[in-house]
Amino acid sequence: MMMQAMSERPQDAVEEADPQWFREPTPREHWIAAALFVGFGVFFVLLFFVTYGFWFRWVTLGLGLYSVVHGLRHAHDARRSPRL
């Protein structure tokens, strides 16, 4: 009974993405994301050296490198996006 009520929708309901809710990040938001990703990446790379002899250190190195690369991509996007 409950499933049937939830599946019924009015015909005039149009689902569209609200441009204020789902917008492109501003350059400032890209710079913030770049700083966070690079900061966490450096932390994970340093954690790789601290956990010498532990097998999981390779996972932290991979996470650190991926995070730094992703942060650099955010910095690149911040430089090429238009100023708002």
Secondary structure as UniProt FT lines:
FT   HELIX           2..7
FT   TURN            11..12
FT   TURN            19..21
FT   HELIX           27..50
FT   TURN            51..53
FT   TURN            55..56
FT   HELIX           57..80
//
